[in-house]
C-alpha cells in the first residue's frame, strides 16, 4: 500500500503506524517546503517528537521559538500549544514520532496520495475530515496558519 500523502502543504510518508507498533507510536517522514506553517494547535492525548534530517524547522511555543537544524530534535509534550514552520531557504526533511499512535490515520484519511516529485496538490485538504478525525484524537486547532499562540 502506498504510504505517501500530502497534508496541509507537508509531504508525509508513513513509515510505521499503530497497526505496525501495536498502537504505541506512528513514525512519519516529512518534507516541509520553505515557508509552510501549520495552524497553531494542541495535542491533548499524545506527544510529538520532531527530528530534523536536513534544513531548518521552527517550533513556535508560548514561551518562544525553538529552531531545529539538521541533527536536532525536540519533543512537544501533551497540552503544549505549538506550530511548525519550515524557516530555511530549502525544504526541511524531518522525522516525526506521534506517541501513542493515531495521527497516521488522519494523514491517510484527510491527505492526498502523492510523492514529493509529484508536488503538492493544487486542491486543499478535506478539512471536514481532518478536523473530525484530529478532534477525535484529542487535537485542538487554536488558529489559522501564521497566527500567534
C-alpha positions in Angstrom: 0.0 0.0 0.0 1.3 3.5 -0.9 2.1 5.4 2.2 2.9 8.8 0.6 0.5 11.7 1.3 0.3 15.5 1.2 -1.5 17.1 4.1 -1.6 20.9 4.8 1.3 21.6 2.5 3.5 18.9 4.0 4.5 15.7 2.4 4.2 12.8 4.8 5.5 9.2 4.3 4.1 6.8 6.9 6.9 4.5 7.8 5.1 2.8 10.7 1.6 3.3 12.1 -0.3 1.9 15.0 -1.1 -1.3 13.2 2.7 -1.9 12.9 3.5 -0.8 16.5 0.5 -2.2 18.4 -0.7 1.3 18.9 2.5 2.5 20.6 3.5 5.2 18.0 3.4 6.4 14.4 6.7 7.1 12.6 6.4 9.5 9.8 8.9 11.1 7.4 8.1 14.7 6.4 9.2 17.1 3.7 8.2 20.6 4.5 8.6 23.2 1.7 10.1 26.6 2.8 7.6 28.9 4.5 5.0 26.2 5.2 3.3 26.9 8.5 0.9 24.6 10.4 -2.0 26.0 12.2 -1.3 26.6 16.0 -2.7 23.5 17.7 -2.6 21.4 20.9 -2.3 17.6 21.2 -4.1 16.6 24.4 -3.6 12.8 24.1 -0.2 12.3 22.6 3.3 13.7 22.3 5.0 14.7 19.1 8.8 14.5 18.6 10.3 16.3 15.6 13.8 15.4 14.4 15.4 17.4 11.5 17.5 15.4 9.0 18.1 18.3 6.6 17.1 22.0 6.6 15.5 24.0 9.4 12.3 23.7 11.3 11.0 26.2 13.9 8.6 25.2 16.6 6.6 28.1 18.0 5.5 27.7 21.6 4.0 30.1 24.1 7.5 30.5 25.7 9.3 31.2 22.5 10.5 29.7 19.2 12.7 26.6 19.1 14.9 26.5 16.0 15.9 23.0 15.0 18.7 22.3 12.4 19.9 19.1 10.9 20.7 16.6 13.7 18.5 18.3 16.3 15.2 17.2 17.7 12.5 18.3 20.2 9.7 16.6 22.0 6.5 18.6 22.2 4.6 17.4 25.4 0.9 16.8 25.6 -1.0 20.0 26.1 1.6 22.4 24.7 0.3 24.8 22.1 2.6 24.9 19.1 3.0 25.4 15.4 5.7 24.2 13.0 7.3 26.4 10.3 9.9 25.5 7.7 12.2 28.5 8.2 15.2 27.8 5.9 15.7 28.5 2.2 15.4 24.8 1.4 12.8 22.2 2.4 13.0 20.7 5.9 13.3 16.9 5.9 12.0 15.7 9.2 11.1 12.5 11.1 8.1 12.7 13.4 7.1 10.3 16.1 3.5 10.6 17.4 3.1 8.5 20.6 0.7 6.9 21.1 -0.3 6.1 17.6 -3.3 7.7 15.8 -2.2 10.6 13.6 -1.1 8.3 10.7 -4.8 7.6 10.2 -5.6 11.3 10.0 -2.9 11.6 7.3 -4.4 8.7 5.3 -8.0 9.9 5.6 -7.6 13.6 5.0 -4.4 13.7 2.9 -3.9 13.3 -0.8 -1.8 10.4 -2.2 1.3 11.6 -3.9 5.1 11.8 -3.8 7.5 14.6 -3.3 8.2 14.5 -7.0 4.5 14.9 -7.8 4.5 18.2 -5.8 1.8 19.5 -3.5 -1.7 19.1 -4.8 -3.5 22.2 -6.0 -6.7 21.4 -4.1 -6.9 21.9 -0.3 -7.1 19.0 2.1 -10.6 17.9 3.2 -10.7 20.0 6.4 -14.0 18.5 7.5 -12.5 15.0 7.6 -9.2 16.4 9.1 -11.0 18.4 11.8 -13.3 15.5 12.7 -10.5 12.9 13.0 -8.0 15.1 14.7 -10.6 16.3 17.2 -11.4 12.6 17.9 -7.7 12.1 18.7 -7.8 15.0 21.2 -6.3 17.7 19.0 -7.4 21.3 19.2 -6.7 23.8 16.4 -6.4 27.2 18.0 -5.9 29.5 15.0 -5.1 29.7 11.3 -1.5 29.1 10.0 0.7 32.0 11.0 -1.5 33.2 13.9 0.2 33.8 17.3 -0.1 31.3 20.1 
